[in-house]
Amino acid sequence: MPVEIRELQITTTVQEGGNTSSSSPAPAAGNDDMIAKCVEQVLEILKEKTER
């Protein structure tokens, strides 16, 4: 019998000024663009789910 996961909870902690020695951070403008695209995609998915 297959197991169905109905809810997945992921918890994380973000610290300001954390470890940046592994690579240089992306420019702030690039981050804003990426965040805007992600938000747009999430809103589209939510809209599709409510239409069903």
N, CA, C, O and CB atoms as a CASP TS submission, in Angstrom:
PFRMAT TS
TARGET T0000
AUTHOR 0000-0000-0000
METHOD Language model
MODEL 1
PARENT N/A
ATOM      1  N   MET     1       0.851  -1.179   0.000  1.00  0.00           N
ATOM      2  CA  MET     1       0.000   0.000   0.000  1.00  0.00           C
ATOM      3  C   MET     1       0.901   1.248   0.000  1.00  0.00           C
ATOM      4  O   MET     1       1.774   1.368   0.859  1.00  0.00           O
ATOM      5  CB  MET     1      -0.970  -0.005   1.238  1.00  0.00           C
ATOM      6  N   PRO     2       0.703   2.173  -0.945  1.00  0.00           N
ATOM      7  CA  PRO     2       1.547   3.372  -1.006  1.00  0.00           C
ATOM      8  C   PRO     2       1.234   4.340   0.137  1.00  0.00           C
ATOM      9  O   PRO     2       0.113   4.384   0.644  1.00  0.00           O
ATOM     10  CB  PRO     2       1.361   4.080  -2.354  1.00  0.00           C
ATOM     11  N   VAL     3       2.233   5.103   0.526  1.00  0.00           N
ATOM     12  CA  VAL     3       2.088   6.105   1.574  1.00  0.00           C
ATOM     13  C   VAL     3       1.923   7.461   0.908  1.00  0.00           C
ATOM     14  O   VAL     3       2.703   7.826   0.028  1.00  0.00           O
ATOM     15  CB  VAL     3       3.313   6.099   2.549  1.00  0.00           C
ATOM     16  N   GLU     4       0.911   8.203   1.325  1.00  0.00           N
ATOM     17  CA  GLU     4       0.652   9.531   0.758  1.00  0.00           C
ATOM     18  C   GLU     4       0.982  10.588   1.798  1.00  0.00           C
ATOM     19  O   GLU     4       0.480  10.543   2.921  1.00  0.00           O
ATOM     20  CB  GLU     4      -0.826   9.667   0.289  1.00  0.00           C
ATOM     21  N   ILE     5       1.824  11.534   1.420  1.00  0.00           N
ATOM     22  CA  ILE     5       2.185  12.639   2.307  1.00  0.00           C
ATOM     23  C   ILE     5       1.276  13.808   1.954  1.00  0.00           C
ATOM     24  O   ILE     5       1.311  14.313   0.832  1.00  0.00           O
ATOM     25  CB  ILE     5       3.713  13.030   2.171  1.00  0.00           C
ATOM     26  N   ARG     6       0.467  14.234   2.910  1.00  0.00           N
ATOM     27  CA  ARG     6      -0.478  15.320   2.661  1.00  0.00           C
ATOM     28  C   ARG     6       0.060  16.679   3.089  1.00  0.00           C
ATOM     29  O   ARG     6      -0.396  17.712   2.598  1.00  0.00           O
ATOM     30  CB  ARG     6      -1.774  15.045   3.375  1.00  0.00           C
ATOM     31  N   GLU     7       1.010  16.684   3.987  1.00  0.00           N
ATOM     32  CA  GLU     7       1.543  17.953   4.458  1.00  0.00           C
ATOM     33  C   GLU     7       3.023  17.785   4.752  1.00  0.00           C
ATOM     34  O   GLU     7       3.435  16.796   5.358  1.00  0.00           O
ATOM     35  CB  GLU     7       0.782  18.448   5.714  1.00  0.00           C
ATOM     36  N   LEU     8       3.816  18.745   4.324  1.00  0.00           N
ATOM     37  CA  LEU     8       5.246  18.742   4.572  1.00  0.00           C
ATOM     38  C   LEU     8       5.611  20.093   5.154  1.00  0.00           C
ATOM     39  O   LEU     8       5.338  21.130   4.548  1.00  0.00           O
ATOM     40  CB  LEU     8       6.058  18.442   3.271  1.00  0.00           C
ATOM     41  N   GLN     9       6.222  20.086   6.319  1.00  0.00           N
ATOM     42  CA  GLN     9       6.589  21.332   6.972  1.00  0.00           C
ATOM     43  C   GLN     9       8.102  21.428   7.010  1.00  0.00           C
ATOM     44  O   GLN     9       8.780  20.531   7.511  1.00  0.00           O
ATOM     45  CB  GLN     9       5.989  21.420   8.400  1.00  0.00           C
ATOM     46  N   ILE    10       8.628  22.529   6.473  1.00  0.00           N
ATOM     47  CA  ILE    10      10.071  22.765   6.445  1.00  0.00           C
ATOM     48  C   ILE    10      10.346  24.028   7.252  1.00  0.00           C
ATOM     49  O   ILE    10       9.740  25.072   7.009  1.00  0.00           O
ATOM     50  CB  ILE    10      10.611  22.899   4.968  1.00  0.00           C
ATOM     51  N   THR    11      11.254  23.931   8.206  1.00  0.00           N
ATOM     52  CA  THR    11      11.604  25.060   9.050  1.00  0.00           C
ATOM     53  C   THR    11      13.075  25.383   8.842  1.00  0.00           C
ATOM     54  O   THR    11      13.915  24.486   8.781  1.00  0.00           O
ATOM     55  CB  THR    11      11.304  24.760  10.546  1.00  0.00           C
ATOM     56  N   THR    12      13.378  26.662   8.733  1.00  0.00           N
ATOM     57  CA  THR    12      14.762  27.081   8.530  1.00  0.00           C
ATOM     58  C   THR    12      15.034  28.348   9.320  1.00  0.00           C
ATOM     59  O   THR    12      14.108  29.062   9.706  1.00  0.00           O
ATOM     60  CB  THR    12      15.058  27.302   7.032  1.00  0.00           C
ATOM     61  N   THR    13      16.295  28.620   9.556  1.00  0.00           N
ATOM     62  CA  THR    13      16.705  29.826  10.264  1.00  0.00           C
ATOM     63  C   THR    13      17.674  30.588   9.373  1.00  0.00           C
ATOM     64  O   THR    13      18.652  30.029   8.878  1.00  0.00           O
ATOM     65  CB  THR    13      17.354  29.486  11.647  1.00  0.00           C
ATOM     66  N   VAL    14      17.392  31.870   9.175  1.00  0.00           N
ATOM     67  CA  VAL    14      18.246  32.726   8.355  1.00  0.00           C
ATOM     68  C   VAL    14      18.874  33.762   9.267  1.00  0.00           C
ATOM     69  O   VAL    14      18.183  34.446  10.022  1.00  0.00           O
ATOM     70  CB  VAL    14      17.442  33.406   7.194  1.00  0.00           C
ATOM     71  N   GLN    15      20.199  33.871   9.189  1.00  0.00           N
ATOM     72  CA  GLN    15      20.902  34.838  10.022  1.00  0.00           C
ATOM     73  C   GLN    15      21.504  35.920   9.145  1.00  0.00           C
ATOM     74  O   GLN    15      22.172  35.634   8.152  1.00  0.00           O
ATOM     75  CB  GLN    15      21.997  34.151  10.866  1.00  0.00           C
ATOM     76  N   GLU    16      21.262  37.144   9.518  1.00  0.00           N
ATOM     77  CA  GLU    16      21.795  38.294   8.791  1.00  0.00           C
ATOM     78  C   GLU    16      23.317  38.309   8.949  1.00  0.00           C
ATOM     79  O   GLU    16      23.828  38.117  10.052  1.00  0.00           O
ATOM     80  CB  GLU    16      21.163  39.631   9.308  1.00  0.00           C
ATOM     81  N   GLY    17      24.039  38.536   7.855  1.00  0.00           N
ATOM     82  CA  GLY    17      25.491  38.605   7.917  1.00  0.00           C
ATOM     83  C   GLY    17      26.121  37.251   8.181  1.00  0.00           C
ATOM     84  O   GLY    17      27.158  37.160   8.838  1.00  0.00           O
ATOM     85  N   GLY    18      25.508  36.214   7.678  1.00  0.00           N
ATOM     86  CA  GLY    18      25.994  34.855   7.907  1.00  0.00           C
ATOM     87  C   GLY    18      27.270  34.556   7.158  1.00  0.00           C
ATOM     88  O   GLY    18      27.964  35.476   6.726  1.00  0.00           O
ATOM     89  N   ASN    19      27.589  33.299   6.998  1.00  0.00           N
ATOM     90  CA  ASN    19      28.807  32.850   6.343  1.00  0.00           C
ATOM     91  C   ASN    19      28.741  33.140   4.848  1.00  0.00           C
ATOM     92  O   ASN    19      27.941  32.537   4.133  1.00  0.00           O
ATOM     93  CB  ASN    19      29.033  31.352   6.590  1.00  0.00           C
ATOM     94  N   THR    20      29.587  34.069   4.368  1.00  0.00           N
ATOM     95  CA  THR    20      29.609  34.412   2.943  1.00  0.00           C
ATOM     96  C   THR    20      30.954  34.059   2.316  1.00  0.00           C
ATOM     97  O   THR    20      31.255  34.513   1.212  1.00  0.00           O
ATOM     98  CB  THR    20      29.313  35.905   2.747  1.00  0.00           C
ATOM     99  N   SER    21      31.767  33.256   3.002  1.00  0.00           N
ATOM    100  CA  SER    21      33.096  32.951   2.491  1.00  0.00           C
ATOM    101  C   SER    21      33.059  31.958   1.326  1.00  0.00           C
ATOM    102  O   SER    21      34.026  31.875   0.568  1.00  0.00           O
ATOM    103  CB  SER    21      33.959  32.402   3.605  1.00  0.00           C
ATOM    104  N   SER    22      31.956  31.197   1.164  1.00  0.00           N
ATOM    105  CA  SER    22      31.909  30.192   0.114  1.00  0.00           C
ATOM    106  C   SER    22      31.783  30.807  -1.279  1.00  0.00           C
ATOM    107  O   SER    22      32.366  30.290  -2.233  1.00  0.00           O
ATOM    108  CB  SER    22      30.759  29.249   0.361  1.00  0.00           C
ATOM    109  N   SER    23      31.035  31.895  -1.410  1.00  0.00           N
ATOM    110  CA  SER    23      30.899  32.565  -2.698  1.00  0.00           C
ATOM    111  C   SER    23      30.453  34.000  -2.469  1.00  0.00           C
ATOM    112  O   SER    23      29.959  34.342  -1.395  1.00  0.00           O
ATOM    113  CB  SER    23      29.896  31.818  -3.615  1.00  0.00           C
ATOM    114  N   SER    24      30.628  34.828  -3.474  1.00  0.00           N
ATOM    115  CA  SER    24      30.211  36.215  -3.339  1.00  0.00           C
ATOM    116  C   SER    24      28.707  36.316  -3.550  1.00  0.00           C
ATOM    117  O   SER    24      28.161  35.612  -4.399  1.00  0.00           O
ATOM    118  CB  SER    24      30.967  37.117  -4.338  1.00  0.00           C
ATOM    119  N   PRO    25      28.024  37.178  -2.795  1.00  0.00           N
ATOM    120  CA  PRO    25      26.581  37.308  -2.942  1.00  0.00           C
ATOM    121  C   PRO    25      26.199  37.964  -4.262  1.00  0.00           C
ATOM    122  O   PRO    25      26.958  38.758  -4.819  1.00  0.00           O
ATOM    123  CB  PRO    25      26.010  38.103  -1.789  1.00  0.00           C
ATOM    124  N   ALA    26      25.011  37.622  -4.753  1.00  0.00           N
ATOM    125  CA  ALA    26      24.523  38.209  -5.998  1.00  0.00           C
ATOM    126  C   ALA    26      24.133  39.667  -5.750  1.00  0.00           C
ATOM    127  O   ALA    26      23.854  40.042  -4.611  1.00  0.00           O
ATOM    128  CB  ALA    26      23.314  37.400  -6.558  1.00  0.00           C
ATOM    129  N   PRO    27      24.110  40.483  -6.783  1.00  0.00           N
ATOM    130  CA  PRO    27      23.704  41.878  -6.619  1.00  0.00           C
ATOM    131  C   PRO    27      22.264  41.971  -6.128  1.00  0.00           C
ATOM    132  O   PRO    27      21.442  41.107  -6.433  1.00  0.00           O
ATOM    133  CB  PRO    27      23.860  42.641  -7.941  1.00  0.00           C
ATOM    134  N   ALA    28      21.966  43.002  -5.381  1.00  0.00           N
ATOM    135  CA  ALA    28      20.636  43.168  -4.796  1.00  0.00           C
ATOM    136  C   ALA    28      19.561  43.262  -5.876  1.00  0.00           C
ATOM    137  O   ALA    28      18.466  42.730  -5.692  1.00  0.00           O
ATOM    138  CB  ALA    28      20.598  44.416  -3.912  1.00  0.00           C
ATOM    139  N   ALA    29      19.845  43.920  -6.992  1.00  0.00           N
ATOM    140  CA  ALA    29      18.857  44.062  -8.064  1.00  0.00           C
ATOM    141  C   ALA    29      18.493  42.696  -8.630  1.00  0.00           C
ATOM    142  O   ALA    29      17.329  42.460  -8.952  1.00  0.00           O
ATOM    143  CB  ALA    29      19.392  44.980  -9.185  1.00  0.00           C
ATOM    144  N   GLY    30      19.442  41.809  -8.756  1.00  0.00           N
ATOM    145  CA  GLY    30      19.183  40.467  -9.251  1.00  0.00           C
ATOM    146  C   GLY    30      18.284  39.698  -8.297  1.00  0.00           C
ATOM    147  O   GLY    30      17.407  38.952  -8.734  1.00  0.00           O
ATOM    148  N   ASN    31      18.495  39.873  -7.003  1.00  0.00           N
ATOM    149  CA  ASN    31      17.660  39.219  -6.001  1.00  0.00           C
ATOM    150  C   ASN    31      16.230  39.720  -6.079  1.00  0.00           C
ATOM    151  O   ASN    31      15.291  38.932  -5.962  1.00  0.00           O
ATOM    152  CB  ASN    31      18.222  39.450  -4.601  1.00  0.00           C
ATOM    153  N   ASP    32      16.052  41.016  -6.275  1.00  0.00           N
ATOM    154  CA  ASP    32      14.697  41.582  -6.376  1.00  0.00           C
ATOM    155  C   ASP    32      13.956  41.004  -7.567  1.00  0.00           C
ATOM    156  O   ASP    32      12.769  40.693  -7.472  1.00  0.00           O
ATOM    157  CB  ASP    32      14.756  43.113  -6.491  1.00  0.00           C
ATOM    158  N   ASP    33      14.653  40.857  -8.693  1.00  0.00           N
ATOM    159  CA  ASP    33      14.034  40.269  -9.884  1.00  0.00           C
ATOM    160  C   ASP    33      13.615  38.832  -9.629  1.00  0.00           C
ATOM    161  O   ASP    33      12.510  38.424  -9.986  1.00  0.00           O
ATOM    162  CB  ASP    33      14.994  40.331 -11.073  1.00  0.00           C
ATOM    163  N   MET    34      14.504  38.070  -9.010  1.00  0.00           N
ATOM    164  CA  MET    34      14.214  36.664  -8.739  1.00  0.00           C
ATOM    165  C   MET    34      13.036  36.527  -7.779  1.00  0.00           C
ATOM    166  O   MET    34      12.174  35.670  -7.970  1.00  0.00           O
ATOM    167  CB  MET    34      15.452  35.963  -8.162  1.00  0.00           C
ATOM    168  N   ILE    35      12.999  37.355  -6.765  1.00  0.00           N
ATOM    169  CA  ILE    35      11.897  37.314  -5.797  1.00  0.00           C
ATOM    170  C   ILE    35      10.583  37.668  -6.481  1.00  0.00           C
ATOM    171  O   ILE    35       9.562  37.028  -6.231  1.00  0.00           O
ATOM    172  CB  ILE    35      12.164  38.280  -4.619  1.00  0.00           C
ATOM    173  N   ALA    36      10.599  38.674  -7.335  1.00  0.00           N
ATOM    174  CA  ALA    36       9.384  39.079  -8.042  1.00  0.00           C
ATOM    175  C   ALA    36       8.872  37.952  -8.940  1.00  0.00           C
ATOM    176  O   ALA    36       7.666  37.712  -8.999  1.00  0.00           O
ATOM    177  CB  ALA    36       9.646  40.342  -8.877  1.00  0.00           C
ATOM    178  N   LYS    37       9.769  37.263  -9.635  1.00  0.00           N
ATOM    179  CA  LYS    37       9.369  36.155 -10.501  1.00  0.00           C
ATOM    180  C   LYS    37       8.793  35.009  -9.689  1.00  0.00           C
ATOM    181  O   LYS    37       7.794  34.406 -10.080  1.00  0.00           O
ATOM    182  CB  LYS    37      10.557  35.665 -11.328  1.00  0.00           C
ATOM    183  N   CYS    38       9.420  34.706  -8.557  1.00  0.00           N
ATOM    184  CA  CYS    38       8.922  33.625  -7.698  1.00  0.00           C
ATOM    185  C   CYS    38       7.536  33.946  -7.152  1.00  0.00           C
ATOM    186  O   CYS    38       6.657  33.084  -7.135  1.00  0.00           O
ATOM    187  CB  CYS    38       9.892  33.373  -6.538  1.00  0.00           C
ATOM    188  N   VAL    39       7.342  35.167  -6.713  1.00  0.00           N
ATOM    189  CA  VAL    39       6.041  35.577  -6.180  1.00  0.00           C
ATOM    190  C   VAL    39       4.980  35.482  -7.269  1.00  0.00           C
ATOM    191  O   VAL    39       3.866  35.023  -7.019  1.00  0.00           O
ATOM    192  CB  VAL    39       6.106  37.018  -5.613  1.00  0.00           C
ATOM    193  N   GLU    40       5.325  35.911  -8.464  1.00  0.00           N
ATOM    194  CA  GLU    40       4.384  35.849  -9.583  1.00  0.00           C
ATOM    195  C   GLU    40       3.979  34.401  -9.884  1.00  0.00           C
ATOM    196  O   GLU    40       2.802  34.119 -10.109  1.00  0.00           O
ATOM    197  CB  GLU    40       5.001  36.498 -10.835  1.00  0.00           C
ATOM    198  N   GLN    41       4.942  33.496  -9.889  1.00  0.00           N
ATOM    199  CA  GLN    41       4.650  32.088 -10.161  1.00  0.00           C
ATOM    200  C   GLN    41       3.781  31.481  -9.067  1.00  0.00           C
ATOM    201  O   GLN    41       2.856  30.724  -9.359  1.00  0.00           O
ATOM    202  CB  GLN    41       5.948  31.291 -10.298  1.00  0.00           C
ATOM    203  N   VAL    42       4.069  31.806  -7.817  1.00  0.00           N
ATOM    204  CA  VAL    42       3.269  31.281  -6.711  1.00  0.00           C
ATOM    205  C   VAL    42       1.833  31.789  -6.807  1.00  0.00           C
ATOM    206  O   VAL    42       0.890  31.024  -6.601  1.00  0.00           O
ATOM    207  CB  VAL    42       3.888  31.680  -5.354  1.00  0.00           C
ATOM    208  N   LEU    43       1.663  33.056  -7.115  1.00  0.00           N
ATOM    209  CA  LEU    43       0.311  33.609  -7.243  1.00  0.00           C
ATOM    210  C   LEU    43      -0.447  32.952  -8.391  1.00  0.00           C
ATOM    211  O   LEU    43      -1.648  32.709  -8.272  1.00  0.00           O
ATOM    212  CB  LEU    43       0.372  35.127  -7.456  1.00  0.00           C
ATOM    213  N   GLU    44       0.226  32.662  -9.496  1.00  0.00           N
ATOM    214  CA  GLU    44      -0.420  31.976 -10.614  1.00  0.00           C
ATOM    215  C   GLU    44      -0.859  30.569 -10.210  1.00  0.00           C
ATOM    216  O   GLU    44      -1.959  30.142 -10.559  1.00  0.00           O
ATOM    217  CB  GLU    44       0.528  31.909 -11.822  1.00  0.00           C
ATOM    218  N   ILE    45      -0.014  29.850  -9.481  1.00  0.00           N
ATOM    219  CA  ILE    45      -0.363  28.500  -9.030  1.00  0.00           C
ATOM    220  C   ILE    45      -1.559  28.553  -8.094  1.00  0.00           C
ATOM    221  O   ILE    45      -2.471  27.736  -8.214  1.00  0.00           O
ATOM    222  CB  ILE    45       0.837  27.828  -8.328  1.00  0.00           C
ATOM    223  N   LEU    46      -1.572  29.498  -7.166  1.00  0.00           N
ATOM    224  CA  LEU    46      -2.693  29.634  -6.234  1.00  0.00           C
ATOM    225  C   LEU    46      -3.981  29.979  -6.982  1.00  0.00           C
ATOM    226  O   LEU    46      -5.053  29.475  -6.644  1.00  0.00           O
ATOM    227  CB  LEU    46      -2.387  30.713  -5.178  1.00  0.00           C
ATOM    228  N   LYS    47      -3.875  30.825  -7.982  1.00  0.00           N
ATOM    229  CA  LYS    47      -5.049  31.195  -8.777  1.00  0.00           C
ATOM    230  C   LYS    47      -5.607  29.974  -9.507  1.00  0.00           C
ATOM    231  O   LYS    47      -6.820  29.769  -9.540  1.00  0.00           O
ATOM    232  CB  LYS    47      -4.691  32.307  -9.789  1.00  0.00           C
ATOM    233  N   GLU    48      -4.726  29.167 -10.090  1.00  0.00           N
ATOM    234  CA  GLU    48      -5.167  27.957 -10.782  1.00  0.00           C
ATOM    235  C   GLU    48      -5.856  26.991  -9.825  1.00  0.00           C
ATOM    236  O   GLU    48      -6.857  26.369 -10.182  1.00  0.00           O
ATOM    237  CB  GLU    48      -3.980  27.269 -11.455  1.00  0.00           C
ATOM    238  N   LYS    49      -5.326  26.864  -8.616  1.00  0.00           N
ATOM    239  CA  LYS    49      -5.916  25.933  -7.640  1.00  0.00           C
ATOM    240  C   LYS    49      -7.302  26.396  -7.201  1.00  0.00           C
ATOM    241  O   LYS    49      -8.186  25.570  -6.973  1.00  0.00           O
ATOM    242  CB  LYS    49      -5.001  25.792  -6.413  1.00  0.00           C
ATOM    243  N   THR    50      -7.500  27.704  -7.079  1.00  0.00           N
ATOM    244  CA  THR    50      -8.802  28.213  -6.645  1.00  0.00           C
ATOM    245  C   THR    50      -9.842  28.116  -7.769  1.00  0.00           C
ATOM    246  O   THR    50     -11.041  28.043  -7.503  1.00  0.00           O
ATOM    247  CB  THR    50      -8.670  29.673  -6.172  1.00  0.00           C
ATOM    248  N   GLU    51      -9.377  28.115  -9.026  1.00  0.00           N
ATOM    249  CA  GLU    51     -10.308  28.006 -10.153  1.00  0.00           C
ATOM    250  C   GLU    51     -10.862  26.606 -10.313  1.00  0.00           C
ATOM    251  O   GLU    51     -11.937  26.437 -10.888  1.00  0.00           O
ATOM    252  CB  GLU    51      -9.628  28.425 -11.431  1.00  0.00           C
ATOM    253  N   ARG    52     -10.163  25.603  -9.825  1.00  0.00           N
ATOM    254  CA  ARG    52     -10.579  24.221 -10.000  1.00  0.00           C
ATOM    255  C   ARG    52     -11.766  23.878  -9.177  1.00  0.00           C
ATOM    256  O   ARG    52     -12.239  22.742  -9.218  1.00  0.00           O
ATOM    257  CB  ARG    52      -9.476  23.301  -9.672  1.00  0.00           C
TER
END
